[in-house]
Amino acid sequence: MKDTRIEQTSDPFKYWRENAAVHPDIYAIAKECMSCPSGSVESERLFSVAGDIFNVKRTMLAGINFEDIVFLSKNLPFLSFDY
């Protein structure tokens, strides 16, 4: 990519509006990454799931195992995995 660099003071939204046709695949990723969620509902749901997993009876659960369980509990339904 021999494009000019985006300066820190420039507007990345303006850059991508002007260069969306030049880099359509990267534009799609940039649009997704630069978008802001409209609310905090999903993060609240994630905290609720984490609270259900890490409770008084499971205080010795290792951090990596905890992360894996939370990840799987939120993503397995997308794979139509019946558990």
DSSP file (Angstrom, degrees, kcal/mol; ACC not computed):
  #  RESIDUE AA STRUCTURE BP1 BP2  ACC     N-H-->O    O-->H-N    N-H-->O    O-->H-N    TCO  KAPPA ALPHA  PHI   PSI    X-CA   Y-CA   Z-CA
    1    1 A M              0   0    0      0, 0.0     0, 0.0     0, 0.0     0, 0.0   0.000 360.0 360.0 360.0 113.7    0.0    0.0    0.0
    2    2 A K        +     0   0    0      2,-0.0     3,-0.1     3,-0.0     0, 0.0   0.098 360.0 129.4-102.9  21.7    1.7    3.1   -1.2
    3    3 A D        -     0   0    0      1,-0.1     2,-0.1     3,-0.0     3,-0.1  -0.256  69.1 -93.0 -67.9 161.9   -1.0    5.5    0.1
    4    4 A T        -     0   0    0      1,-0.1    -1,-0.1     3,-0.0     2,-0.1  -0.488  49.0-102.9 -72.0 150.0   -0.2    8.5    2.1
    5    5 A R        -     0   0    0     -2,-0.1     2,-0.6     1,-0.1    -1,-0.1  -0.387  29.9-112.2 -73.1 150.9   -0.3    7.9    5.8
    6    6 A I        -     0   0    0     -2,-0.1     2,-0.1    -3,-0.1    -1,-0.1  -0.755  34.3-133.9 -82.0 120.8   -3.2    9.1    7.9
    7    7 A E    >   -     0   0    0     -2,-0.6     3,-1.3     1,-0.1    -1,-0.0  -0.433  15.3-119.1 -73.5 151.4   -1.9   11.8   10.2
    8    8 A Q  T 3  S+     0   0    0      1,-0.3    -1,-0.1    -2,-0.1    -2,-0.0   0.784 114.2  52.6 -62.0 -27.0   -3.0   11.7   13.8
    9    9 A T  T 3  S+     0   0    0      2,-0.1    -1,-0.3     0, 0.0     2,-0.1   0.607  94.1  91.0 -85.8 -11.1   -4.7   15.1   13.4
   10   10 A S  S <  S-     0   0    0     -3,-1.3     3,-0.1     1,-0.1    -4,-0.0  -0.329  86.3-103.3 -82.7 168.1   -6.7   14.1   10.4
   11   11 A D     >  -     0   0    0      1,-0.2     4,-2.0    -2,-0.1     3,-0.2  -0.812  21.8-160.4 -93.9 113.3  -10.2   12.6   10.5
   12   12 A P  H  > S+     0   0    0      0, 0.0     4,-2.2     0, 0.0     5,-0.2   0.820  92.3  57.5 -64.5 -29.2  -10.2    8.8    9.9
   13   13 A F  H  > S+     0   0    0      2,-0.2     4,-2.0     1,-0.2     5,-0.2   0.910 107.0  47.9 -66.2 -40.8  -13.9    8.9    8.9
   14   14 A K  H  > S+     0   0    0     -3,-0.2     4,-2.1     2,-0.2    -1,-0.2   0.918 109.9  53.5 -63.8 -43.6  -13.1   11.4    6.2
   15   15 A Y  H  X S+     0   0    0     -4,-2.0     4,-1.8     1,-0.2    -2,-0.2   0.930 111.4  44.6 -56.6 -47.4  -10.2    9.3    4.9
   16   16 A W  H  X S+     0   0    0     -4,-2.2     4,-0.7     1,-0.2    -1,-0.2   0.820 109.2  55.7 -73.4 -29.1  -12.4    6.2    4.6
   17   17 A R  H  < S+     0   0    0     -4,-2.0     3,-0.3     1,-0.2    -1,-0.2   0.905 114.7  40.9 -63.0 -39.3  -15.3    8.1    3.0
   18   18 A E  H  < S+     0   0    0     -4,-2.1    -2,-0.2     1,-0.2    -1,-0.2   0.775 124.3  36.2 -79.3 -26.8  -12.8    9.3    0.3
   19   19 A N  H  X S+     0   0    0     -4,-1.8     4,-1.9    -5,-0.2     3,-0.2   0.179  78.9 107.9-115.4  16.3  -10.9    5.9   -0.1
   20   20 A A  T  < S+     0   0    0     -4,-0.7     7,-0.2    -3,-0.3    -1,-0.1   0.875  83.9  48.4 -62.5 -37.2  -13.7    3.3    0.3
   21   21 A A  T  4 S+     0   0    0     -4,-0.2    -1,-0.2    -3,-0.2    -2,-0.1   0.781 108.6  54.5 -74.6 -26.0  -13.6    2.5   -3.4
   22   22 A V  T  4 S+     0   0    0      1,-0.3    -2,-0.2    -3,-0.2    -1,-0.2   0.903 126.0  18.7 -73.7 -41.6   -9.8    2.2   -3.4
   23   23 A H  S  X S+     0   0    0     -4,-1.9     4,-2.5     1,-0.1    -1,-0.3  -0.632  71.4 164.5-128.6  72.0   -9.6   -0.4   -0.5
   24   24 A P  H  > S+     0   0    0      0, 0.0     4,-1.8     0, 0.0    -1,-0.1   0.861  76.3  49.0 -63.8 -36.6  -13.1   -1.9   -0.2
   25   25 A D  H  > S+     0   0    0      2,-0.2     4,-1.5     1,-0.2     5,-0.1   0.935 115.3  42.8 -68.6 -45.0  -12.1   -4.9    1.9
   26   26 A I  H  > S+     0   0    0      1,-0.2     4,-3.0     2,-0.2     5,-0.2   0.859 110.3  58.5 -68.8 -34.0  -10.2   -2.8    4.4
   27   27 A Y  H  X S+     0   0    0     -4,-2.5     4,-3.0    -7,-0.2     5,-0.2   0.911 103.1  52.5 -60.0 -42.2  -13.0   -0.2    4.4
   28   28 A A  H  X S+     0   0    0     -4,-1.8     4,-1.7     1,-0.2    -1,-0.2   0.906 112.7  44.5 -61.4 -41.0  -15.4   -2.9    5.5
   29   29 A I  H  X S+     0   0    0     -4,-1.5     4,-2.6     2,-0.2    -2,-0.2   0.925 113.9  49.5 -68.3 -44.3  -13.2   -3.8    8.4
   30   30 A A  H  X S+     0   0    0     -4,-3.0     4,-2.6     1,-0.2    -2,-0.2   0.897 109.3  52.2 -62.3 -40.7  -12.5   -0.2    9.3
   31   31 A K  H  X S+     0   0    0     -4,-3.0     4,-0.7     1,-0.2    -1,-0.2   0.897 112.3  45.8 -63.0 -39.8  -16.2    0.6    9.3
   32   32 A E  H  < S+     0   0    0     -4,-1.7     3,-0.4    -5,-0.2    -2,-0.2   0.911 116.2  44.7 -68.3 -42.7  -16.9   -2.2   11.6
   33   33 A C  H  < S+     0   0    0     -4,-2.6    -2,-0.2     1,-0.2    -1,-0.2   0.826 114.1  48.4 -72.8 -32.2  -14.0   -1.4   14.0
   34   34 A M  H  < S+     0   0    0     -4,-2.6    -1,-0.2    -5,-0.2     2,-0.2   0.551  89.2 101.6 -88.0  -7.0  -14.7    2.4   14.1
   35   35 A S     <  -     0   0    0     -4,-0.7    -3,-0.0    -3,-0.4    -4,-0.0  -0.519  66.2-138.5 -79.2 147.6  -18.4    2.0   14.7
   36   36 A C        -     0   0    0     -2,-0.2    -2,-0.1     1,-0.0    -1,-0.0  -0.865  20.2-112.4-106.3 134.5  -19.6    2.6   18.3
   37   37 A P        -     0   0    0      0, 0.0    -1,-0.0     0, 0.0     3,-0.0  -0.365  22.1-131.2 -63.7 146.9  -22.2    0.3   19.9
   38   38 A S  S    S-     0   0    0     -2,-0.0     2,-0.3     2,-0.0    -2,-0.0   0.652  78.5  -1.3 -77.0 -14.5  -25.4    2.2   20.5
   39   39 A G        -     0   0    0      1,-0.0     3,-0.2     0, 0.0     4,-0.2  -0.908  68.7-104.9-159.0-174.5  -25.8    1.0   24.1
   40   40 A S  S  > S+     0   0    0     -2,-0.3     4,-2.1     1,-0.1     5,-0.2   0.180  79.6 109.4-108.3  16.2  -24.3   -1.0   26.9
   41   41 A V  H  > S+     0   0    0      1,-0.2     4,-2.2     2,-0.2     5,-0.2   0.918  78.3  48.7 -60.9 -46.3  -26.8   -3.9   26.8
   42   42 A E  H  > S+     0   0    0      1,-0.2     4,-2.1     2,-0.2    -1,-0.2   0.892 111.1  49.5 -65.8 -38.6  -24.4   -6.4   25.4
   43   43 A S  H  > S+     0   0    0      1,-0.2     4,-2.2     2,-0.2    -1,-0.2   0.885 110.0  52.2 -67.4 -35.4  -21.7   -5.6   27.9
   44   44 A E  H  X S+     0   0    0     -4,-2.1     4,-1.9     2,-0.2    -2,-0.2   0.892 108.8  50.5 -64.8 -39.0  -24.3   -6.0   30.7
   45   45 A R  H  X S+     0   0    0     -4,-2.2     4,-2.3     2,-0.2    -2,-0.2   0.896 109.0  51.8 -64.4 -39.7  -25.3   -9.4   29.3
   46   46 A L  H  X S+     0   0    0     -4,-2.1     4,-2.5     1,-0.2    -2,-0.2   0.909 109.1  49.5 -64.1 -42.4  -21.7  -10.4   29.3
   47   47 A F  H  X S+     0   0    0     -4,-2.2     4,-2.3     2,-0.2    -1,-0.2   0.864 109.5  53.1 -63.4 -35.5  -21.3   -9.4   32.9
   48   48 A S  H  X S+     0   0    0     -4,-1.9     4,-1.8     2,-0.2    -2,-0.2   0.925 110.1  46.4 -65.3 -44.6  -24.4  -11.3   33.8
   49   49 A V  H  X S+     0   0    0     -4,-2.3     4,-1.8     1,-0.2    -2,-0.2   0.921 112.4  51.1 -62.1 -43.8  -23.0  -14.5   32.2
   50   50 A A  H  X S+     0   0    0     -4,-2.5     4,-3.0     1,-0.2    -2,-0.2   0.886 108.7  51.8 -62.1 -38.7  -19.7  -13.9   33.9
   51   51 A G  H  < S+     0   0    0     -4,-2.3    -1,-0.2     1,-0.2    -2,-0.2   0.851 108.1  51.5 -66.0 -34.5  -21.5  -13.6   37.3
   52   52 A D  H  < S+     0   0    0     -4,-1.8    -1,-0.2     1,-0.1    -2,-0.2   0.856 116.3  40.7 -69.3 -34.2  -23.3  -16.9   36.7
   53   53 A I  H  < S+     0   0    0     -4,-1.8     2,-1.1     1,-0.2    -2,-0.2   0.925 114.5  49.9 -80.5 -47.1  -20.1  -18.7   35.9
   54   54 A F  S  < S+     0   0    0     -4,-3.0    -1,-0.2    -5,-0.2     2,-0.2  -0.777  82.1 139.1 -97.8  95.2  -17.9  -17.1   38.6
   55   55 A N    >   -     0   0    0     -2,-1.1     3,-1.4    -3,-0.2    -3,-0.1  -0.559  69.2 -74.8-125.9-170.7  -19.9  -17.5   41.8
   56   56 A V  G >  S+     0   0    0      1,-0.3     3,-0.6    -2,-0.2    -2,-0.0   0.829 128.9  49.1 -59.3 -35.0  -19.3  -18.4   45.5
   57   57 A K  G 3  S+     0   0    0      1,-0.2    -1,-0.3     2,-0.1     3,-0.2   0.584 114.0  45.8 -83.2  -9.3  -18.9  -22.1   44.7
   58   58 A R  G X   +     0   0    0     -3,-1.4     3,-1.1     1,-0.1    -1,-0.2  -0.203  66.2 127.8-126.2  42.6  -16.4  -21.5   41.8
   59   59 A T  T <   +     0   0    0     -3,-0.6    -1,-0.1     1,-0.2    -2,-0.1   0.683  70.0  59.8 -74.2 -17.3  -14.0  -19.0   43.3
   60   60 A M  T 3  S+     0   0    0     -3,-0.2     2,-0.3     2,-0.0    -1,-0.2   0.266  72.4 131.7 -94.3  11.8  -10.9  -21.2   42.5
   61   61 A L    <   -     0   0    0     -3,-1.1    -3,-0.0     1,-0.1     5,-0.0  -0.491  62.5-117.7 -67.1 125.8  -11.6  -21.1   38.7
   62   62 A A     >  -     0   0    0     -2,-0.3     4,-2.5     1,-0.1     5,-0.2  -0.310  19.3-119.1 -65.2 148.7   -8.4  -20.2   36.8
   63   63 A G  H  > S+     0   0    0      1,-0.2     4,-2.5     2,-0.2     5,-0.2   0.885 112.0  49.1 -57.3 -44.8   -8.6  -17.0   34.8
   64   64 A I  H  > S+     0   0    0      1,-0.2     4,-2.2     2,-0.2    -1,-0.2   0.885 112.3  48.6 -66.7 -37.7   -7.9  -18.7   31.4
   65   65 A N  H  > S+     0   0    0      2,-0.2     4,-2.5     1,-0.2    -1,-0.2   0.896 110.4  52.1 -66.6 -39.5  -10.6  -21.3   32.1
   66   66 A F  H  X S+     0   0    0     -4,-2.5     4,-2.4     2,-0.2    -2,-0.2   0.930 110.3  47.8 -60.9 -46.6  -13.0  -18.6   33.1
   67   67 A E  H  X S+     0   0    0     -4,-2.5     4,-2.7     1,-0.2    -2,-0.2   0.905 112.2  49.9 -61.3 -42.1  -12.3  -16.7   29.9
   68   68 A D  H  X S+     0   0    0     -4,-2.2     4,-2.8     2,-0.2    -1,-0.2   0.911 111.0  48.5 -64.1 -42.6  -12.8  -19.8   27.8
   69   69 A I  H  X S+     0   0    0     -4,-2.5     4,-2.5     2,-0.2    -2,-0.2   0.917 113.4  46.7 -65.8 -43.0  -16.1  -20.7   29.5
   70   70 A V  H  X S+     0   0    0     -4,-2.4     4,-1.7     2,-0.2    -2,-0.2   0.932 113.4  49.6 -63.4 -45.2  -17.5  -17.2   29.0
   71   71 A F  H  X S+     0   0    0     -4,-2.7     4,-1.8    -5,-0.2     3,-0.2   0.940 114.0  44.8 -58.6 -48.3  -16.3  -17.2   25.4
   72   72 A L  H  X S+     0   0    0     -4,-2.8     4,-2.5     1,-0.2    -1,-0.2   0.893 109.7  54.7 -65.4 -39.6  -17.9  -20.5   24.7
   73   73 A S  H  < S+     0   0    0     -4,-2.5    -1,-0.2     1,-0.2    -2,-0.2   0.822 115.5  39.6 -65.7 -28.8  -21.2  -19.7   26.5
   74   74 A K  H  < S+     0   0    0     -4,-1.7    -1,-0.2    -3,-0.2    -2,-0.2   0.741 124.5  35.8 -89.2 -24.3  -21.6  -16.6   24.3
   75   75 A N  H >X S+     0   0    0     -4,-1.8     3,-0.9    -5,-0.2     4,-0.6   0.696  95.3  75.9-107.9 -21.4  -20.4  -18.0   21.0
   76   76 A L  G ><>S+     0   0    0     -4,-2.5     5,-1.8     1,-0.2     3,-1.3   0.865  89.3  61.7 -61.6 -35.5  -21.5  -21.6   20.8
   77   77 A P  G >45S+     0   0    0      0, 0.0     3,-1.3     0, 0.0    -1,-0.2   0.827  96.3  60.7 -60.3 -27.9  -25.1  -20.6   20.0
   78   78 A F  G <45S+     0   0    0     -3,-0.9    -2,-0.2     1,-0.3    -3,-0.1   0.749 104.3  49.7 -68.3 -22.3  -23.9  -19.0   16.8
   79   79 A L  G <<5S-     0   0    0     -3,-1.3    -1,-0.3    -4,-0.6     3,-0.1   0.288 114.9-117.5 -95.8   8.1  -22.7  -22.4   15.7
   80   80 A S  T < 5 +     0   0    0     -3,-1.3     2,-0.6     1,-0.2    -2,-0.1   0.855  55.1 166.6  54.7  38.3  -26.0  -24.0   16.5
   81   81 A F      < -     0   0    0     -5,-1.8     2,-0.7     2,-0.0    -1,-0.2  -0.747  27.5-147.9 -85.7 122.6  -24.2  -26.2   19.1
   82   82 A D              0   0    0     -2,-0.6    -1,-0.0     1,-0.2    -6,-0.0  -0.822 360.0 360.0 -95.9 113.0  -26.8  -27.9   21.3
   83   83 A Y              0   0    0     -2,-0.7    -1,-0.2     0, 0.0    -2,-0.0   0.375 360.0 360.0-122.9 360.0  -25.4  -28.3   24.8
